[in-house]
Amino acid sequence: MTDTSLTIENILSPDLTHCRVSGSSKKRILEFIAEQVARRFPELSESQTFNNLVARERLGSTGIGQGIAIPHCRLENCNRVVGTLVTLEEGVSFDAIDNQPVDILFALIVPKEATSEHLELLSQLAEKFNERSFCDHLRQCTDSESLYRRMIGEA
């Protein structure tokens, strides 16, 4: 199942983009992400999503440095790749590779079987987030709509 059109624009929706969320901890943010995904896709279990995100974090933090994290997991009953973008009011400790607090998260929930698509998206995200000016622009957004538009390249 190779879908070459799997891009950030195709997996992120405005209702899964959240600007300046207040989150007190890594665990709380992952709970928030699982909650939002389950609200948008009721067939995906909130507790299963949360547990899988946490299990993935136990293998090693998805904090890639400079305030960015890309939490991700595979999920049963998931038949499409789901993306969620969250910026935080204040950074939270995420055990990132540079030990800096994280304030931008892009979570990926992927079908159990997805492999190359999953890796391709992680690569696209890492490339985008590697641009400091792009991240600065995301941090300057004050509402979810402008954050969404900036992430997909419309602003």
JOFEN-V680349 format. One record per residue. SS is DSSP state (H for helix, E for strand, - for the rest). NEAR is the number of other C-alpha atoms within 12 Angstrom. Layout:
ss	near
SS	NEAR
SS	NEAR
This chain:
ss	near
-	14
-	13
-	16
-	13
-	14
-	27
-	27
H	34
H	26
H	19
H	32
E	34
E	28
E	26
E	25
E	35
E	39
E	40
E	34
E	27
E	28
-	20
-	29
-	21
-	22
H	34
H	23
H	21
H	39
H	42
H	27
H	33
H	45
H	38
H	24
H	32
H	39
H	25
H	17
H	22
-	25
-	16
-	18
-	29
-	25
H	27
H	23
H	26
H	40
H	34
H	24
H	30
H	35
H	29
H	22
H	24
H	26
H	19
H	14
-	19
-	27
-	36
E	35
E	32
E	28
-	27
-	34
E	44
E	45
-	43
-	48
E	42
E	39
E	33
E	32
-	21
-	19
-	26
-	19
-	28
-	41
E	42
E	42
E	45
E	48
E	48
E	43
E	38
E	24
E	23
E	31
E	30
-	29
-	37
-	27
-	27
-	19
-	18
-	20
-	22
-	28
E	38
E	40
E	49
E	47
E	46
E	47
E	44
E	48
E	36
E	24
-	21
-	20
-	26
-	19
H	19
H	29
H	35
H	21
H	23
H	34
H	32
H	19
H	22
H	37
H	27
H	18
H	26
H	29
-	20
-	17
H	17
H	14
H	24
H	30
H	22
H	23
H	39
H	35
H	21
-	28
-	20
-	23
H	27
H	25
H	24
H	37
H	34
H	24
H	30
H	42
-	26
-	16
-	11
-	14
